[in-house]
Amino acid sequence: MDLEGKNVGYVFTGSFCTFRKSIDEMKKIVEKKANVLPIMSYHSYELDTKFGKAQDFIDEIEKITGNKIIHTIPEAEPIGPKHLTDIMIIAPASR
């Protein structure tokens, strides 16, 4: 799939054990020259777990994408109405 120039919303939810794999996949999307808009749920943005500190994940994701993470409802509300993304990926999506 050609992702060059596409706006990809990449949403991290609370399945913390898969963050490392998800970040690695997000890097591949950035390497395909997509503009990745990182989005994190409240818990994924705020909570430290045995899988890592929230701030470390935040710093890494923002460095990879070059974009600030959207992590509040007011920040996220314009995404749909303003058509800010071409594609939305929810990863991890827990079962």
C-alpha positions, 0 to 999 in steps of 0.5 A: 500500500502506498502511504506516502503523503497519507495522514494516518491516525495511530491510536494506542490503547491500554494493552501495554504489553504490545506497545513495543511491537506497535511502536515498531509497526508505527515506525514502518508506516513513518518510513513509508512517508506517511504523516502519522498523527499519534493518539493515546487513550487517557490510560495509555498516556498517563499510566506507568506499567511493568512494560514501561513508563508512560513518559518514555513511550510518549517521548519515543512516539513523538520523536518518531512521528514528529507530532505531538500526541493527541490525548484529550477529548477536546484535542481528539474531537476535530479529527473526524469533522475536519477530516484530519486523517485518511486512515485510522489504526487502533493498535493494539486492539485488545480482544 
